[in-house]
Amino acid sequence: MFDRLFPRRKPDPKPLPQPTPQLALGALLVRVALADRSYRVEEVGQIDKILAKTFGLKPLEAAKLRATCEALERHAPGTPEYAAIMREEVSYEDRKALGDAMWAVALADGGRDEDEEIQLLAIETALGLTDKDMASAREKALRTL
């Protein structure tokens, strides 16, 4: 009877890890995919491919990393904090490659979405990418549609 009146509280979930460049990258990719409020299997697959290729992971390891990044993104600070981690820890060329990767995720579902493009622009700007490099990434990605 007391159990029904005073149910036991669920234990607190395990704490999320501190964002590293690897987790920040994954969380930013997830953030782009979620910008249109639709998280499709094609986007998930594209994120897994990017994480596997970027960090030399097996498919299951990439999926586990993405799952951690999804949890981190849900409870995470804003884009500027992630971008700051990336600017401090990652070379400009690698951040530029991240711009290409984000476009691949945004277009993985086969179409353009204004909310995703706005989110992409905000992230690219926060990463310190030049207008020329941002335009180049967009043009390159749109050629694949």
Phi and psi in degrees as GROMACS dihedral restraints (atoms count N, CA, C in turn):
[ dihedral_restraints ]
;  ai    aj    ak    al  type     phi  dphi    fc
    3     4     5     6     1   -64.4    20    10
    4     5     6     7     1   -29.3    20    10
    6     7     8     9     1   -64.0    20    10
    7     8     9    10     1   -35.2    20    10
    9    10    11    12     1   -74.0    20    10
   10    11    12    13     1   -36.5    20    10
   12    13    14    15     1   -75.9    20    10
   13    14    15    16     1   -35.6    20    10
   15    16    17    18     1  -129.6    20    10
   16    17    18    19     1    73.2    20    10
   18    19    20    21     1   -62.9    20    10
   19    20    21    22     1   149.1    20    10
   21    22    23    24     1   -71.2    20    10
   22    23    24    25     1   139.5    20    10
   24    25    26    27     1   -75.9    20    10
   25    26    27    28     1   144.1    20    10
   27    28    29    30     1   -67.4    20    10
   28    29    30    31     1   143.5    20    10
   30    31    32    33     1   -63.8    20    10
   31    32    33    34     1   150.3    20    10
   33    34    35    36     1   -60.2    20    10
   34    35    36    37     1   138.8    20    10
   36    37    38    39     1   -63.3    20    10
   37    38    39    40     1   156.9    20    10
   39    40    41    42     1   -64.0    20    10
   40    41    42    43     1   144.7    20    10
   42    43    44    45     1   -64.9    20    10
   43    44    45    46     1   148.6    20    10
   45    46    47    48     1   -76.2    20    10
   46    47    48    49     1   148.5    20    10
   48    49    50    51     1   -70.1    20    10
   49    50    51    52     1   157.9    20    10
   51    52    53    54     1   -67.7    20    10
   52    53    54    55     1   140.4    20    10
   54    55    56    57     1   -63.6    20    10
   55    56    57    58     1   128.4    20    10
   57    58    59    60     1  -108.2    20    10
   58    59    60    61     1   170.6    20    10
   60    61    62    63     1   -55.9    20    10
   61    62    63    64     1   -38.4    20    10
   63    64    65    66     1   -63.3    20    10
   64    65    66    67     1   -47.5    20    10
   66    67    68    69     1   -69.7    20    10
   67    68    69    70     1   -36.5    20    10
   69    70    71    72     1   -63.1    20    10
   70    71    72    73     1   -42.8    20    10
   72    73    74    75     1   -59.2    20    10
   73    74    75    76     1   -50.3    20    10
   75    76    77    78     1   -61.2    20    10
   76    77    78    79     1   -41.8    20    10
   78    79    80    81     1   -65.1    20    10
   79    80    81    82     1   -38.1    20    10
   81    82    83    84     1   -66.1    20    10
   82    83    84    85     1   -38.9    20    10
   84    85    86    87     1   -63.7    20    10
   85    86    87    88     1   -42.6    20    10
   87    88    89    90     1   -63.5    20    10
   88    89    90    91     1   -41.4    20    10
   90    91    92    93     1   -60.1    20    10
   91    92    93    94     1   -41.4    20    10
   93    94    95    96     1   -63.6    20    10
   94    95    96    97     1   -44.9    20    10
   96    97    98    99     1   -62.6    20    10
   97    98    99   100     1   -34.2    20    10
   99   100   101   102     1   -84.4    20    10
  100   101   102   103     1    -7.3    20    10
  102   103   104   105     1   -58.0    20    10
  103   104   105   106     1   -32.3    20    10
  105   106   107   108     1   -92.4    20    10
  106   107   108   109     1    12.5    20    10
  108   109   110   111     1    60.5    20    10
  109   110   111   112     1    26.5    20    10
  111   112   113   114     1  -140.2    20    10
  112   113   114   115     1   122.2    20    10
  114   115   116   117     1  -114.3    20    10
  115   116   117   118     1    94.6    20    10
  117   118   119   120     1   -91.2    20    10
  118   119   120   121     1   157.3    20    10
  120   121   122   123     1   -59.9    20    10
  121   122   123   124     1   -33.1    20    10
  123   124   125   126     1   -64.7    20    10
  124   125   126   127     1   -38.1    20    10
  126   127   128   129     1   -69.4    20    10
  127   128   129   130     1   -41.2    20    10
  129   130   131   132     1   -60.7    20    10
  130   131   132   133     1   -46.2    20    10
  132   133   134   135     1   -61.3    20    10
  133   134   135   136     1   -40.2    20    10
  135   136   137   138     1   -66.1    20    10
  136   137   138   139     1   -41.2    20    10
  138   139   140   141     1   -61.6    20    10
  139   140   141   142     1   -45.8    20    10
  141   142   143   144     1   -59.1    20    10
  142   143   144   145     1   -43.2    20    10
  144   145   146   147     1   -61.8    20    10
  145   146   147   148     1   -44.2    20    10
  147   148   149   150     1   -64.2    20    10
  148   149   150   151     1   -45.6    20    10
  150   151   152   153     1   -63.9    20    10
  151   152   153   154     1   -42.1    20    10
  153   154   155   156     1   -62.8    20    10
  154   155   156   157     1   -46.5    20    10
  156   157   158   159     1   -67.9    20    10
  157   158   159   160     1   -44.3    20    10
  159   160   161   162     1   -65.8    20    10
  160   161   162   163     1   -39.7    20    10
  162   163   164   165     1  -112.0    20    10
  163   164   165   166     1     9.4    20    10
  165   166   167   168     1    63.1    20    10
  166   167   168   169     1    43.1    20    10
  168   169   170   171     1  -101.4    20    10
  169   170   171   172     1   153.5    20    10
  171   172   173   174     1   -76.2    20    10
  172   173   174   175     1   160.4    20    10
  174   175   176   177     1   -53.3    20    10
  175   176   177   178     1   -43.0    20    10
  177   178   179   180     1   -66.9    20    10
  178   179   180   181     1   -38.8    20    10
  180   181   182   183     1   -64.4    20    10
  181   182   183   184     1   -40.8    20    10
  183   184   185   186     1   -64.2    20    10
  184   185   186   187     1   -40.4    20    10
  186   187   188   189     1   -65.4    20    10
  187   188   189   190     1   -39.9    20    10
  189   190   191   192     1   -65.3    20    10
  190   191   192   193     1   -41.4    20    10
  192   193   194   195     1   -62.0    20    10
  193   194   195   196     1   -44.2    20    10
  195   196   197   198     1   -60.5    20    10
  196   197   198   199     1   -41.9    20    10
  198   199   200   201     1   -60.7    20    10
  199   200   201   202     1   -41.3    20    10
  201   202   203   204     1   -64.2    20    10
  202   203   204   205     1   -41.3    20    10
  204   205   206   207     1   -65.1    20    10
  205   206   207   208     1   -35.9    20    10
  207   208   209   210     1   -63.0    20    10
  208   209   210   211     1   -45.3    20    10
  210   211   212   213     1   -64.0    20    10
  211   212   213   214     1   -41.5    20    10
  213   214   215   216     1   -64.4    20    10
  214   215   216   217     1   -41.0    20    10
  216   217   218   219     1   -63.5    20    10
  217   218   219   220     1   -38.7    20    10
  219   220   221   222     1   -62.6    20    10
  220   221   222   223     1   -35.0    20    10
  222   223   224   225     1  -114.2    20    10
  223   224   225   226     1    22.2    20    10
  225   226   227   228     1   -95.4    20    10
  226   227   228   229     1   163.2    20    10
  228   229   230   231     1   -68.7    20    10
  229   230   231   232     1   177.4    20    10
  231   232   233   234     1   -71.0    20    10
  232   233   234   235     1   172.2    20    10
  234   235   236   237     1   -54.7    20    10
  235   236   237   238     1   -41.1    20    10
  237   238   239   240     1   -57.0    20    10
  238   239   240   241     1   -35.7    20    10
  240   241   242   243     1   -66.6    20    10
  241   242   243   244     1   -43.9    20    10
  243   244   245   246     1   -64.1    20    10
  244   245   246   247     1   -43.6    20    10
  246   247   248   249     1   -62.9    20    10
  247   248   249   250     1   -37.0    20    10
  249   250   251   252     1   -62.0    20    10
  250   251   252   253     1   -41.4    20    10
  252   253   254   255     1   -60.4    20    10
  253   254   255   256     1   -45.8    20    10
  255   256   257   258     1   -65.1    20    10
  256   257   258   259     1   -42.1    20    10
  258   259   260   261     1   -63.3    20    10
  259   260   261   262     1   -37.9    20    10
  261   262   263   264     1   -74.8    20    10
  262   263   264   265     1   -33.6    20    10
  264   265   266   267     1  -106.9    20    10
  265   266   267   268     1   -16.1    20    10
  267   268   269   270     1  -123.1    20    10
  268   269   270   271     1   137.8    20    10
  270   271   272   273     1   -65.2    20    10
  271   272   273   274     1   160.6    20    10
  273   274   275   276     1   -59.8    20    10
  274   275   276   277     1   -42.9    20    10
  276   277   278   279     1   -60.1    20    10
  277   278   279   280     1   -40.3    20    10
  279   280   281   282     1   -70.0    20    10
  280   281   282   283     1   -34.8    20    10
  282   283   284   285     1   -67.2    20    10
  283   284   285   286     1   -36.4    20    10
  285   286   287   288     1   -63.7    20    10
  286   287   288   289     1   -40.5    20    10
  288   289   290   291     1   -64.3    20    10
  289   290   291   292     1   -33.0    20    10
  291   292   293   294     1   -62.0    20    10
  292   293   294   295     1   -38.8    20    10
  294   295   296   297     1   -57.3    20    10
  295   296   297   298     1   -44.1    20    10
  297   298   299   300     1   -62.5    20    10
  298   299   300   301     1   -42.9    20    10
  300   301   302   303     1   -64.1    20    10
  301   302   303   304     1   -40.6    20    10
  303   304   305   306     1   -63.6    20    10
  304   305   306   307     1   -38.9    20    10
  306   307   308   309     1   -63.8    20    10
  307   308   309   310     1   -38.7    20    10
  309   310   311   312     1   -61.2    20    10
  310   311   312   313     1   -39.5    20    10
  312   313   314   315     1   -68.1    20    10
  313   314   315   316     1   -45.3    20    10
  315   316   317   318     1   -61.3    20    10
  316   317   318   319     1   -32.8    20    10
  318   319   320   321     1   -99.2    20    10
  319   320   321   322     1     2.3    20    10
  321   322   323   324     1   -61.2    20    10
  322   323   324   325     1   -27.9    20    10
  324   325   326   327     1   -85.3    20    10
  325   326   327   328     1     6.1    20    10
  327   328   329   330     1    89.6    20    10
  328   329   330   331     1     6.2    20    10
  330   331   332   333     1  -151.9    20    10
  331   332   333   334     1   167.6    20    10
  333   334   335   336     1   -93.2    20    10
  334   335   336   337     1   148.1    20    10
  336   337   338   339     1  -138.7    20    10
  337   338   339   340     1   129.6    20    10
  339   340   341   342     1   -60.2    20    10
  340   341   342   343     1   -41.1    20    10
  342   343   344   345     1   -63.3    20    10
  343   344   345   346     1   -40.9    20    10
  345   346   347   348     1   -64.7    20    10
  346   347   348   349     1   -41.1    20    10
  348   349   350   351     1   -66.8    20    10
  349   350   351   352     1   -37.3    20    10
  351   352   353   354     1   -64.5    20    10
  352   353   354   355     1   -44.8    20    10
  354   355   356   357     1   -61.8    20    10
  355   356   357   358     1   -42.4    20    10
  357   358   359   360     1   -59.5    20    10
  358   359   360   361     1   -46.8    20    10
  360   361   362   363     1   -60.1    20    10
  361   362   363   364     1   -42.7    20    10
  363   364   365   366     1   -63.1    20    10
  364   365   366   367     1   -42.5    20    10
  366   367   368   369     1   -68.6    20    10
  367   368   369   370     1   -46.3    20    10
  369   370   371   372     1   -59.1    20    10
  370   371   372   373     1   -42.1    20    10
  372   373   374   375     1   -63.4    20    10
  373   374   375   376     1   -45.6    20    10
  375   376   377   378     1   -63.9    20    10
  376   377   378   379     1   -29.5    20    10
  378   379   380   381     1   -75.7    20    10
  379   380   381   382     1    -9.1    20    10
  381   382   383   384     1    83.5    20    10
  382   383   384   385     1    22.2    20    10
  384   385   386   387     1   -76.0    20    10
  385   386   387   388     1   147.5    20    10
  387   388   389   390     1   -76.3    20    10
  388   389   390   391     1   158.5    20    10
  390   391   392   393     1   -57.5    20    10
  391   392   393   394     1   -39.8    20    10
  393   394   395   396     1   -62.3    20    10
  394   395   396   397     1   -45.2    20    10
  396   397   398   399     1   -68.8    20    10
  397   398   399   400     1   -35.7    20    10
  399   400   401   402     1   -65.8    20    10
  400   401   402   403     1   -43.3    20    10
  402   403   404   405     1   -65.0    20    10
  403   404   405   406     1   -39.1    20    10
  405   406   407   408     1   -63.5    20    10
  406   407   408   409     1   -43.5    20    10
  408   409   410   411     1   -62.7    20    10
  409   410   411   412     1   -43.1    20    10
  411   412   413   414     1   -62.9    20    10
  412   413   414   415     1   -47.8    20    10
  414   415   416   417     1   -62.2    20    10
  415   416   417   418     1   -42.8    20    10
  417   418   419   420     1   -61.6    20    10
  418   419   420   421     1   -44.2    20    10
  420   421   422   423     1   -67.3    20    10
  421   422   423   424     1   -40.7    20    10
  423   424   425   426     1   -68.4    20    10
  424   425   426   427     1   -25.0    20    10
  426   427   428   429     1   -66.2    20    10
  427   428   429   430     1   -22.4    20    10
  429   430   431   432     1   -83.4    20    10
  430   431   432   433     1   -11.3    20    10
